[in-house]
Amino acid sequence: MVTFRLAPAVADAFPGTRVALVTATGLRGREPWPRTATAVEELERRLADGTWSPADETDPRVEAWHTAYRSFGTNPRRVRPSVDALGRRLAKKGLLPRVNQAVDSYNAVSVRHGLPAGAFDLDRVTGDVDIRPAHGTETFTPLGEPDAVETPKPGEIVYADAAGILTRHWNHRDAHRTRVTEDSARVVFALETLRADHDGGLLDTAADELRTLLAPHAERTAVHHLDPARLHATV
């Protein structure tokens, strides 16, 4: 069991924070996931025919993250929130990246609903996970760059476990160590909003949609929440 904690300092600074933690146990990442393939292809088709477009930095859902990034010293136009970067890539290329079934699932849900999303292989997590300001002494190895080592600036919001940093700039990029692969069997997916008063229902809808994509390929799924009234959840 892993406990996820929202630090009081983060809850105080960003009182509209709400995180949906969608867990999948016994995940089977090497079999076909037809619902995920359909979800991704539908987004690409709707973009191509002009009936839908991804949220950009003018959308309140994304704009809130830009404001948050600036508050802890990150330029969000150089280092973009994950949903912003993914939406821009989709708008430019007309295609979502294909990584693996689990990652493709949360990417589709993220860009469809305009909410940042990430995931961690729980078998690669060490101890519990805190969403907190960085101390400035921890290390981070970016996804896809196993030989790189970064040090987040003090005050930057990060996900961190006992062994180091799992995300930079809150949700800009995940760590290589806890990456989700086709062989990941215990995974937690995090969907986030800073506007719970406006987008709490949207977050719940997105979490349910992700769970629907995961459930046919997992032994068990569940959803837990973090917010200023619920600072910890054990998954």
RACORGI-V375425 format. One line per field, one symbol per residue. phi: phi as a letter, one per 20 degrees, with the letter a starting at -180 (. if undefined). burial: + if it has 24 or more other C-alpha atoms within 12 Angstrom, else -. A space follows every 50 residues. Layout:
# RACORGI-V375425
phi: ???
burial: ???
This chain:
# RACORGI-V375425
phi: .ceecefgfffffcfefbcedddcdmfdedefdfffgfffffffffffen eabffdfefgfegffgffgffdndefedceggffffffffffemcefddb gffffffffgffdmcfbbbcfffdedmecdebffendfdbdfgncfeecd cffgnffbebdfdqedbdlmbfbeefgdfedfefdccddddcbdcgfedf fffffffffffffegfccfbcbccccagecebbdd
burial: -++++++--++--++++++++++++++++---+-+++-+++-++--+--- --+++++---+++++++++--+-+-+---+++++++++-++--++++--+ ++++++++++++++++++++++-++--+++++++---++++++------+ ++--+++++++--+++++++++++++++++++-+++++++++++++--++ -+++-+++++++++++++--++++++++--+++++
